[in-house]
Amino acid sequence: MDLDRSTPDHTRARRTDRQGHQRQAGPQGSLVDEIRPLVAQRILSAAPNPDARLFTGPRGGRISTAVLRDATHWDDVVTKLGYEHLRRHDLRHTGLTWFADAGVQVHVLRRIAGHGSLTTTQRYLHPDVHKITAAGAALSAHLSVLRAPRSLPSPIVVTR
């Protein structure tokens, strides 16, 4: 991975799907500046082994949802905050919705999420009521401009 470029430059990557199957994958997108130092540190520690995972679980394997739950003390944190109903997967919905609210196009979101289809990605997007109200107001403004009287040139009639 080339950390001096805005996009990852690597020849191989492994992705693991929900069923635990691994497959080769290409670059997924640019590296976020905030995690660049962490990624650089992980690359240096894995340097002797070109097939090493960038991030691993406590025993060196892939990071499972159980490992993530335990490492982040998820159950305790959400209980203390009063969000017992919140699941870690809900954060994918939140993150993708925030990306969309920031103006990221849905086909780009599909790649970020690793989804095979736009339909799947769209299920993750939840605009708030203010965005929906603003969209309605924008449409009303657009339509009022179209309805406003204006002087148009007379149509050209072509005779045959």
N, C-alpha and C positions, 0 to 999 in steps of 0.2 A: 504494500500500500504506500503510495506516495503522499506524504502529509503536506507537501509544499504546493499541491494542486488543489483545486476546489472540488475535484471528484476523485473517488478512489481509483487507483490504478493497480489492479491485481489480476492475476491470471486465473485464479481459482477461488471459489467460495463454496461452502456447503451450507445448505439450508435444510432444516428439518421441519417437516409438516406436522400437523396435529396428530397423525397416526404414527409418528416416529420414523417415517421414511426419509432418508437423506437423498438429496439431489444436488447436482452442480448448479451453480447460479452465477450470473454475471453481476457487475456492479449495480447496486440498487439506487444510488444517488449520492449527493454531495455529503461531505462530513460536516456536521454542525460544529461551529467554532468552539462552543462551550465544552465539547467532549474531546476536542483534538488532543490536549495534553494526556488525557487518560488513555486514548487509543495509542498514542505514541509510546507511552509506558508499557502497555500490553504487548505491542509489537516487539519492543526491545526484549522483553522477558521471554517471548516465544521465538526469538530470532533463530536459535539453533534448529528448530523444527519447522520447515515451511508448511507442513500440514497441520500445525497446531491451531486449536480454536482460539479466537480472539478473547472470548470470555468463557469461563468454565464454571461448573458447579464445584462444590467443596471436595469432591473426589476426582476432579479432572474431567468429568463427562459434560454432557450438555446441561444447560440450565433448565430444569423442569419447573412447572408451575408450583409444585410443592416446595422446591428449593427456594424459589423466588418469594413465596408466601412466608416461609420461615426466616429467610435472610432479612426481609423488610419488616418483620413482626406485624404483618398485615392485619391479622385478626385483632390484635391489641390496639393498633393505631385507629382503625375504623370504629372500634367500639368506644374508645376514649373520645373521638370526635363526634360521636352520635350518628355515624353513617354505617350502621351494621349491615344495611342492605347493599352497600357498594361492593361491587366485585372488581377484581383487577382488570378483567376484560372490559369493564365499562370505561376504563381509561383510554382504550383504543378508540372508542366512540368519541370521547371527549377530545382526544388529540386530533383525530381526523376532522371533526367539526370545527375545531379552532383553525386548522390549516385551511379549510374551506372558507371560513369567515375572513381569513387573511388574504383571500383571493387566489389561492392555489387551485388550479383547474382540476376537475374531477379525474381526468385521465392520468394526471400526475399523482393524485392521491391514490389511485388504483395501484400504481407502481410502488409508492411508499408503503402501502399496506400489504403488498404482496398478493393482492387478489387477482384471480384469473379473469374476472368480468367486472364491468362497471356497475352492473346490477348489485353485486355483492357490496361494492364500495358505497353505493347510494344508501344501502340499509344502515350504514354507520353514520350518516350525516343527519344531524338534528338541529335545524336552524331554530333559534329562539323566537318568541312571539314578536319581539321588536324588529327582527330582520324581516319577518313575514309582513308586518304592518308597513315597514319602510318600502318593501317591494310593491305592495298595493298602492302606496302613495306615489311611487315613481311611475307606475303604470297609469294612474289617474292623470298625473301631470303630462305624460306623453300623449295620452288620448285627448286632453284638453287642447293641446297645441294642434293636433290634427283636426279638431272640430272648429277651431277658431277661423272666423272669416278672413279670407285673404284674397288678394287680387291675383288670379291666375290667368295666364294667357288663354285665349280661346283655343279649343282643340283644333287641330289641323284635320280637315276633311279631305280625304283622297278620293277622287272620283275615278271610276274605271270606265 
